[in-house]
Amino acid sequence: MQSRPGESRQGLFYALGAYGIWGFFMPIFMKLLAHVSPVEVVAHRIVWALPLGVAILIWQGTLRHAFGHFRNLRTMALAALTASLISINWGTYVYAIGSGQTIDAALGYYINPLVNVALAAIFLGERPTRLQGIAIVLAAIGVAVLTVEAGRLPWISLVLAMTFGTYGLLRKTVPVGASEGFFLEVAILIIPSILLVALFVPDMHFGADSFETGLLVIAGPLTAIPLILYAAGARLLHFTTIGILQYIVPTLLFFTAVLLFGEPFGQWQLVAFGFIWSALGMYTWSLFRGRARREAAASRPAAR
C-alpha cells in the first residue's frame, strides 16, 4: 500500500506494525495463555508494560514532564477513566481469545468505526453523513441478526466496540502526548493490578512455570509497543488512511479465528457479517468522498 501525498511512509509502517501485532500476533500469543485467568493476564500486561513506558519517556526526555501531570487533578481523573476503559477492553479481548470467541472479538473491532461515528454525533455534535447513517443502521441490523440467532446480545463484540470507542473519545480530552498518556494509564493501574493478582487470583501461573512466566512478562511490551506505534502512525497519516487501515485488525482476527483456531462460522453469522461488511463499505466510501471534496475545495483558487 502506497502512502498518499503529504503522508509519511514511516507513519504507514508504524500503523501497519501496530495493526499486524493486534490482529495476528496478539491473538496467537493470547491463545498460548488461554488457560490463565484473564485477570492475571491483564494484570501482568500492565505491570510489565510500565518499565517500557518509563524507558520510552527517558529516551524522549519527557519523564519529568510526565510526572508533573500527577499534580493535575483533572488530568489524573480523565486518565483514571481512560485507564479503566482500556483495562476492561483488554480483559474482554483476552477472555474472547481464551474462550474460543475470537470471531466475536473481530465483530467488535469491525463495528468500532461506526460506534465512533455514533459517539461523535452524540457527544461532539458531529453530524454523520447520509451514507454513514445508513452504515450505522446496517451494522445494527447485523448485530440484531446475531442476537436473534444466538438468543442473546453479542456482548463481547459490544463491550469491545464501546470501550475502545469511548476510550478514543475521552483520550482526545486528556492533554498529554501518546507516550505520556500510556505511562499515566499503566501507572494508575499498577497498584490495583498487583492487588488483584495477590488477593483475588487463585492458582497463579506466574513463577510456577518458566515458559508461562516468560509469556506473562512479554505481555507487557506486547501491550505497549502497538499502542505507541499506532499513536505515532496516526500523527503522520491522514484520517482517511487510518480509517481504512483499521480494518486490518478485525480481518486478521477473523481469518485467524476461522482458519487457525477452527472456530465455527455458520450461515447466520455470514448473513450478519454481510450486513456489517456492507456497512463498512459505505463508511469507507464516505471517507473517500469526504476527502475528495476537501481536496477539490482546497485546490480552487480563492475568490478575489
PyMOL commands that set and color helices and strands:
alter all, ss='L'
color gray80, all
select helices_A, chain A and resi 9-32+38-60+63-71+73-98+102-123+130-150+155-171+178-200+210-236+239-245+248-260+267-299
alter helices_A, ss='H'
color red, helices_A
deselect
rebuild
show_as cartoon
